[in-house]
Every structure is written in C-alpha cells, then in structure tokens.
C-alpha cells in the first residue's frame, strides 16, 4: 500500500503515472470542442489557462499540453486516470505513436512538491539501473513526459487497499527484486551536493524522522480510537534508540508494485523496466522504501529484497528489519489521518479495522 504525502515519515502520494488508464476516451466531437477551449486558454499562459483547458475534459488538457510541448498529441485518444491521491493523470497518444503522460496536481501542496521531484529525477536518472520518467514539460501546474514501457507489477484495490500482483515477485528475483534492490541502493547513495534543492534538505537532523512520527501519533491519539496494543507497540518503537536511523539519504518514498513496471519478453519471465511516481521523494529514512513492498508481498518479499539490497552494497544496519516492520504497522495511522484530511471516511474506516486486527 502506498503511503500518505510526506513519505519520508511514511508518506503516500500516488499519481499513477504509467499505470493503465481508466475512464473513457474522448470522442471526436468532444476533442474538437476541447481543442477550441484550449485555443482560447492558450492566450494567457498561466495556471488559469491550464485550469480552463482541463475544465474542457481530458482532451482539453491534451490539446493544451500539445501546444506547450510543441508536439502533436491527439486529443481524441486522451484517457483519464483518477486513481492518484495527489495527481490527476491523463494518458494521450502522439501522432508519431509515442504515448504521453500528463500529470496535474490536485492541490497546491502537490504542486509545491513538483520542483523537488524534478530535481530528484535529474539527480538519479544517470545513476539508477532502471528507467525513470524524463520530464519534457515541467510547470507548477502540469508535467508531461513520454510513457515508460511496461505495466505495473501489481495494483491496489482502492476500497480494500489490498494489492493484487501481476507477477510473482519471488519466482524470478534476478529479474525483479534484485534490480529493484540495485535501484534502491543507487537512490540511497545519490550525492546531494549537486542540487541546491537536495542539498538544502540534506541539512535535516536524522532525529526529525522520529519527531514527525511522534507528532503524528500524538495527533492520532486525539482524533482516532487507536487500539491499546498498537499504542504500546508504537510508543515502544519510538522509545527504542537503536531502531532509528543516524543518517538520512535520498529516498523514493513510495515504492510499491504499482510504481514498478515490468515488461514481458517473448521468452522468459517479466523484467523490471521502470520506477515511477517520485512525488514523495525526499531526504529521509531509507527504511521508508521497503515498507510498501512488505505490505504488498509479506515478509518473504521483504527478506529477499533486503538480502539483494545488502548484496548490492546497501547498508542493512542492525534493527533495520524490525524498524521496517514497525513502520509498516504505523502506516495505518497515516492512512487513517489521510482519510480525515482528504474527506475520505472509507480510508479511515479501513485503516481502523486493520489496526484492530
């Protein structure tokens, strides 16, 4: 399960970039109308212009992006994906056959994170052993990039928040978990000095990770009916100095099956082909990048991923596994509070049921 925004303290942000689109394609008449709306909006190249284009539907946003990119996109092919928590995504085809991803932030908070996400992608692109999105358009209100090849390794049910895998993550670790581990090592060892945005966050105190978790727990105590057993476990976790990191690193912040792409070659098992959605990237606790894979695949997947991470040169410190397990348990607190903050009571109810187990 991907986690709420601010993921270095176990955050969630899902705009599912290259995940399969859902929703109807724009009709030809609708596309023509949308293109007219985009033409009118184009006179003022502002956030309001993007808002006006989007108001005409996904085809309107596609027509607007086409003009901003300088490439020919076909608005009639536009498909909208509303599954993301922080971003609305439109999938659209170019006349040259290239598939494009358009991401629009739903809130000012998500828009503000785009600059840092762009800096992270620039920092890791030449280091990471799997492809990542390459933004060709980046404004506070719209990001566009060619879609990466492949399909998600799994998807999350939006109601139950349970993952269904499209691949067996343990069947061929050399093709999925091991390259994912190498990617995480590359991310976690990325130098931060080369980017002012990254370098500024590198000054954070490692103890701030624990402070933010403690603050979340204090808030949850007052707003949610937390189970007594969970409270005891989380407080013991917070009090155990050996479990918390003594250094911070660049983290993706939302590594789950839906953000890992796989391609299926004509012969052989599926192969990891991309790592998506860096909206929750931050300088924080590296353990955050293991929590969702534990949630989606259980301890067997976690243990194989940690072993591959260690073999690839990653630091598996004493107490890291226990720390990841505790973070995974606390994830439901984040989901419950996220439900309160975004007006989604079903998320809060689901999280409270999971905490009570």
Secondary structure, 3 states (H helix, E strand, C coil): CCCCCCHHHCCCCCCCCCCCCCCCCCCHHHHHHHHHHHHHHHCCCCHHHHHHHHHCCHHHHHHHHHHHHCCCECHHHCEEECCCCCEEEEEEEECCCCEEEEEEECCHHHHHHHHHHHHHHHHHCCCCCCCCCCEEEEECCEEEEECCCCEECEEECCCCCCEEECCCCCCCCCCCHHHHHHHHHHHHCCCCCCCHHHHHHCCCCCHHHHHHHHHHHHHHHHHCCCCHHHHHHHHHHHHCHHHCCCCCEEECCCCCHHHEEEECCCCCCCEEEEECCCCCCEEECCCHHHHHHHHHHHHHHHHHHHHHHHHCCCCCCCCHHHHHHHHHHHHHHHHHHHHHHHCCHHHHHHHHHHHHC
